[in-house]
Amino acid sequence: MAIAQPADPRRLGQQLRHVLADDDVVVSECLIPPVLVAYVHALQCTGCSRGASRSGRRRLENAPRCVHDGGVRETTLETPIARRAWPVLLALALALGAPGAAAADPVPASAYQALRWRSIGPFRGGRTRAAAGVASQPGVFYIGQVNGGVWKTDDFGRTWRPIFDDQPTQSIGAIAVAPSDPNVVYVGSGEGLHRPDLSVGNGIYKSTDAGKTWRHLGLADAQQVPQLAVDPRNPDRVFAAVLGHPYGPSEERGVYRSTDGGKTWQRVLSRGASTGASDIEIDPRHPEVVYAALWESRLGPAEDGNEFRGPHSGLYKSTDGGTTWRQLKAGLPDHALQFDIAIAPSQPNRLYAAVAATAPGEPGGGRGAAIYRSDDAGASWTKITSADERPTGRIGGGDLMVPVVDPKNPDTVYVASTVAMKSSDGGKTWTWLRGAPGGDDYQNLWINPNDPSIFVLASDQGAVVTVNGGKTWSSWYNQPTAQLYHVSATADFPYRVCSGQQESGSVCVSSRGNDGAIGVREWHPVGVSEYGYVAPDPRNPDIVYGAGRNQVTRFQWSTGRAQNITPIPIRGAYRFERTQPILFSPLRPGVMYYAANVLFESSDGGQTWRTISPDLSHPHPGVPPSVAWRCRSGRRPRSGPAPMTASCGRRATAARTGPTSRRRRSRRGARSPSSRPATSTTRRCTRRSAGSASTTSRPTSTGPTIPARPGR
């Protein structure tokens, strides 16, 4: 078909509908380039639904079938679609891609309203912070992902299903099932960690029908709820540890108590706007005895060691149900900063605590972490990891390890750390329980109180269940909860969708599989950092570039080789963050940009680089609250034929490049440090017309509490 001028997309869409109505045509979005997906979805796979009901439909031998409910849509490769539909598809593609076509005759909104999402993986689990189970129903477990919501299994982890998708937040830090009523489930939102890249929530939720429906209970400004504890005898009496704003002061920090099932909350322990609660535990035999951990810590929004710590952290105990508290100090380090507590259910006077300290060498041989034990309900403590420090490894980016005690044996204690470890002699010696593959940086553990051989173990790669004390485990390839910072697609067909995956490196997933479904064989790592951006080469589908965590990589599909092409491999010359953007210019084919505190440009596939901007961020960020100068290197947006703008955060200007020239702009004149809160902004340009662009900003503030924005 000859195309003399841009065609009318809507008219071509009508032609496509007519072609697809043929009984002999079976089509799905897997067969059509990405630019046409909207039209094919708008037709709701017309050919497939019609063809599936006609016995006379021609199809190739052993061809994959079209599946509507399984999330994967495949098609038979019939000759009619190649002979009749492709000319229309090609014309439609050219029309949609032609200059001015979108502005002159945009795709009708109805085409997008009919779009249907399909899952293409990866199905390996993402970072999981919360885990809980039901003692009377040993096959039932709940897990909470930091960005994937709440999932439930009733078959010992063989299958998982999401039960929290309709709620406005999917960042989960805590789950608690009422021991006296398994239908009552509490969920705390916000992942409950301090790290440069995290997500916050909007309070606490409750279900009274085992997760079928949910009700928001308040504490909307809590931002992070890392732990919940329910009275073992009264499902309406619940405690919440509220950590608060990760980057700035917030008043809604501390320990909260509810005695009416979450209808009202009372703050019962607080040490100021910079000190949050990181853990809360109830004595299972004496529910009036409650232990709580306070953690005074804040981070700056950039990853430069900017952490504010104070003296108000501590381990506390209440013997009157949380009304009054006293601090536990005997035997603990003077500079203790963070605590995770575990009570031995069969002997409540036996306590274990993971402790992080700020003073060098105290404890943990300078690593700042150790495990302590108390045999007198917290009156005194003894360090038990002096001889063997393996259980004290800090999780991932520095998270504190989590101890859990066997419900029937006070000498058997587990620790979720960089690996999962177990001690059978009260912490004197330790053995490995589980590591990689299938998990590392373990985050939590829940043990069935009726049968300690059954438990769920949560890690950065999802959750696994054992029914024999850790001899065998369920799969972690059944939880599509990956954290993906940025997604891009290749230009070939079938196209690949690529991203860095938090905690699991990188992944490219094919848009269709060879066996009628998208499975493990359609996923492939591409040598990009777990936090990274992926930039497929638009001129060579065999090459994929990636950036993140101080490096740039080049991956070649045909050889499987990954090469480091970082502009400056020596740390210190430039300032980076873990999520560094990289992309190709839409205006200058073959030109690639990489963002640090300066903007790099390469026109030879990363073999050589040059800087095209001055320093776009402040070189000497302060510690909170003096962080008004902080600037986080932002995304490199595009605005169609207009020049590309690379923008940075507040009080820093942008490098601006055009199709034929490059202009440099310097950072604005310095001002004296300010105590006002800083705002780091990422700007995203949208195309309006040639030479113009609009921007939207998404700020991250170090100032007073910003209420969590549901669904963002």
KASULZI-V855257 format. One record per backbone hydrogen bond with DSSP energy under -0.5 kcal/mol. CO is the residue of the C=O (numbers start at 1). NH is the residue of the N-H. E is the energy in kcal/mol with one decimal. If there is no record, write none. Layout:
# KASULZI-V855257
co	nh	e
CO	NH	E
CO	NH	E
This chain:
# KASULZI-V855257
co	nh	e
2	4	-0.7
7	9	-0.7
8	12	-2.4
9	13	-2.2
10	14	-1.7
11	15	-1.9
12	16	-2.6
13	17	-2.2
14	18	-2.0
15	19	-2.3
16	20	-2.7
17	21	-1.1
19	22	-1.5
22	25	-1.6
24	26	-0.5
28	31	-1.7
29	32	-0.7
33	36	-2.1
34	37	-1.5
36	40	-2.1
37	41	-2.9
38	42	-2.0
39	43	-1.4
40	45	-1.3
41	44	-1.7
45	49	-2.3
46	50	-2.4
47	51	-3.0
48	52	-2.3
49	53	-0.5
50	53	-1.1
51	54	-1.3
53	55	-0.6
54	57	-1.3
60	63	-1.7
65	67	-0.6
66	68	-0.5
72	74	-0.5
76	78	-1.4
78	82	-1.0
79	83	-2.5
80	84	-3.2
80	85	-0.8
81	86	-1.7
84	88	-0.6
85	89	-2.7
86	90	-3.2
87	91	-2.3
88	92	-2.6
89	93	-2.6
90	94	-2.6
91	95	-2.4
92	96	-2.6
93	97	-2.0
94	98	-1.1
98	101	-2.0
98	102	-0.5
100	104	-2.5
101	105	-2.7
108	111	-1.5
108	112	-0.7
109	112	-0.7
109	113	-1.8
110	114	-1.0
112	115	-1.7
123	479	-2.1
126	462	-0.9
127	146	-1.9
130	144	-2.2
132	142	-3.0
133	135	-0.5
134	137	-0.8
137	134	-0.5
137	140	-2.4
139	141	-0.5
139	156	-1.9
140	134	-1.5
141	153	-2.1
142	132	-2.5
143	151	-2.6
144	129	-1.6
144	130	-1.9
145	149	-0.6
145	172	-1.9
149	145	-2.5
150	163	-2.6
150	164	-0.7
151	143	-2.2
152	161	-1.9
153	141	-2.0
155	158	-1.2
161	152	-2.4
164	167	-1.8
168	711	-3.8
170	149	-2.7
170	172	-0.7
171	190	-2.4
174	188	-2.7
176	186	-3.0
178	181	-1.0
181	184	-2.1
183	185	-0.7
183	210	-2.4
184	178	-2.5
185	207	-2.6
186	176	-2.4
187	205	-2.8
188	173	-2.7
188	174	-1.8
189	225	-1.1
190	225	-0.8
193	195	-0.6
196	198	-0.6
199	191	-1.4
203	189	-2.3
204	217	-3.5
204	218	-0.5
205	187	-2.6
206	215	-2.1
207	185	-2.5
209	212	-0.8
215	206	-2.1
218	204	-1.8
219	222	-1.8
220	708	-0.7
222	224	-3.0
222	244	-0.8
223	201	-3.1
224	243	-2.6
224	244	-1.1
227	241	-2.6
229	239	-3.0
234	231	-0.5
234	237	-1.5
236	238	-0.7
236	261	-2.5
237	231	-2.8
238	258	-2.5
239	229	-2.2
240	242	-0.7
240	256	-2.6
241	227	-0.8
241	243	-0.6
242	254	-2.1
242	277	-2.6
246	299	-2.2
249	705	-0.5
251	253	-1.7
254	242	-2.6
255	268	-2.6
255	269	-1.3
256	240	-2.5
257	266	-2.3
258	238	-2.3
260	263	-0.8
266	257	-2.6
266	268	-0.6
269	255	-2.6
272	275	-1.1
273	250	-2.7
274	276	-0.6
274	297	-0.8
275	271	-0.5
276	295	-3.7
279	293	-2.2
281	291	-2.8
286	289	-2.6
288	290	-0.6
288	321	-2.8
289	283	-2.6
290	318	-2.8
291	281	-2.5
292	316	-3.3
293	278	-2.2
293	279	-1.1
294	314	-1.7
295	276	-2.3
295	297	-0.8
296	310	-1.2
298	308	-3.5
302	304	-1.6
305	307	-1.5
306	300	-2.4
307	309	-0.6
308	298	-2.1
310	313	-0.6
314	294	-2.9
315	328	-3.4
316	292	-2.3
317	326	-2.0
318	290	-2.4
320	323	-0.6
326	317	-2.3
327	329	-0.5
328	315	-0.6
329	332	-2.3
330	381	-0.8
333	336	-1.3
335	358	-2.0
338	356	-2.5
340	354	-2.5
342	352	-2.5
343	345	-0.8
344	347	-1.2
347	350	-2.7
349	351	-0.6
349	377	-2.3
350	344	-2.3
351	374	-2.5
352	342	-2.4
353	372	-3.0
354	340	-1.8
355	370	-1.9
356	337	-3.8
356	338	-1.4
359	362	-1.9
363	368	-1.4
364	367	-1.7
368	357	-1.9
370	355	-3.0
371	384	-2.7
371	385	-0.6
372	353	-2.4
373	382	-2.1
374	351	-2.8
376	379	-1.3
382	373	-2.5
389	392	-1.9
390	393	-1.2
395	398	-2.3
395	399	-2.7
399	395	-3.1
402	416	-2.9
404	414	-3.4
409	412	-1.4
411	413	-0.7
411	426	-2.8
412	406	-2.8
413	423	-2.5
414	404	-2.4
415	417	-0.8
415	421	-2.2
416	402	-2.1
417	442	-2.7
418	441	-2.1
419	417	-1.5
420	433	-3.0
420	434	-1.7
421	415	-2.2
422	431	-2.6
423	413	-2.2
425	428	-0.7
431	422	-2.5
434	420	-3.0
440	460	-1.6
441	460	-0.6
444	458	-2.3
446	456	-2.1
451	454	-2.2
453	455	-0.6
453	469	-2.8
454	448	-2.6
455	466	-2.4
456	446	-2.1
457	464	-2.1
458	443	-2.3
458	444	-1.5
459	128	-2.2
459	462	-1.3
461	125	-0.7
462	459	-3.2
464	457	-2.8
465	474	-1.8
466	455	-1.8
468	471	-0.7
476	125	-1.8
479	481	-2.5
482	484	-0.6
483	502	-2.5
488	498	-3.2
495	511	-2.5
496	490	-2.3
496	498	-0.5
497	509	-2.8
498	488	-2.0
499	507	-2.6
500	485	-0.8
500	502	-0.6
501	504	-2.3
505	501	-3.2
507	499	-2.2
508	524	-1.4
509	497	-2.9
513	516	-0.5
517	515	-0.6
517	519	-0.7
519	522	-1.7
520	523	-1.7
522	510	-1.7
524	508	-2.1
529	532	-1.9
532	500	-1.2
533	547	-2.2
535	545	-1.8
536	538	-0.5
537	540	-0.6
540	543	-2.2
542	557	-2.6
543	537	-2.2
544	555	-3.5
545	535	-3.6
546	553	-2.6
547	533	-2.1
548	551	-0.6
551	548	-2.0
552	565	-2.7
553	546	-2.0
554	563	-2.6
555	544	-2.6
555	557	-0.5
556	560	-2.3
556	561	-0.7
561	556	-2.0
563	554	-2.4
563	565	-0.6
569	571	-0.6
570	573	-1.2
574	572	-0.8
575	597	-1.0
577	550	-0.8
578	549	-0.9
578	580	-0.6
580	533	-0.7
581	595	-2.2
583	593	-3.1
587	589	-0.5
588	591	-2.2
590	605	-0.5
591	585	-3.1
592	602	-2.4
593	583	-1.9
594	596	-0.5
594	600	-3.3
597	616	-3.7
598	596	-2.8
598	600	-0.6
599	612	-2.7
600	594	-1.8
601	610	-1.8
602	592	-3.2
604	607	-0.9
610	601	-2.4
623	626	-2.0
625	627	-1.9
626	622	-0.6
627	630	-1.5
629	618	-0.6
631	633	-0.5
635	637	-1.1
635	647	-0.7
637	645	-0.6
639	642	-1.8
644	657	-2.3
645	637	-0.8
645	647	-0.7
646	655	-1.6
647	634	-0.9
649	652	-1.0
655	646	-2.5
656	663	-1.9
657	644	-1.8
661	658	-2.8
663	656	-1.0
665	614	-0.6
674	628	-0.8
678	702	-1.9
679	650	-1.4
679	681	-0.6
680	700	-1.7
681	683	-0.5
682	698	-1.1
684	696	-1.2
686	694	-1.6
689	688	-0.5
689	692	-2.3
692	688	-0.9
692	689	-0.6
694	686	-2.1
696	684	-1.7
698	682	-0.9
700	680	-2.6
705	707	-0.6
708	710	-0.8
709	712	-2.2
